[in-house]
């Protein structure tokens, strides 16, 4: 904890953007009933999106109410 450092806003936004794209790739594959590209795990990506949405204050919602829109 003593060596912990805040991430740059740009780094967090880049992670949010990348994860959002992966989430939609997983959802698209699921909708077409095909395997997602590069073995993307939609459940993991969705949970990561939830965390990133919370970190960035999406809809100013508390952790339990953060949305991951579909």
N, C-alpha and C positions, 0 to 999 in steps of 0.2 A: 504494500500500500504506500510506503514512503516513496517509492520510485514511480508511482503512477503519474501519468501526465494526461491532460486533456487532449483529445484529438482536435485537429483543425476543423473548422466548419466545412471547408471545402472537401476534406477527406470523408466526413460523415455524409455530406450530400452526394459525393461520388458513390459511396457504398449504397445509399438509398436508391440512387438511379440504377445501379447495376442489379441490385436485388429485385427492384420493381420489374426490370426487363426479364430476369430469370423467372419470377413469379408468373408473368404473363406467358412465357414460353411453356411453363409447366401446365398452366391452365388451358392453354391452346391445345397442347398435346392430349390432355385429359378429355377435352371436349371432342376431339377427333378420334379418341380411343386408340392412340398410338403411344409408343414409348417416348418420353421426353428426351430432348437432345442431351447428350453427354451425361446420361443417367442422373439428371436433376431430380432431387427428392423434393417434391412439392410441399410436403409437410414441414420439412426443415426450412425451406425458403419462406413459407407462410409465417412460421414462428419468428424468423429473422425480420420479416417485414413488420410484424407486430412490434417487435423491439425497436426497430428503426423509426417507425411511426411515433412511438411513445417518446423516444429520445428527441425527436424533432418537433414535438408538441402538436402532432396531427390532431386537429379538431379540439385542442386543449383538453383532451380526455385523460382521466386517470388510467393507470395500467389496466385495470379490469374492464374498462370500457373502450379501449382503443380499437378502432375498426381497421380491417384490412379489406377495403372495398373489392368487390368482384366485378 
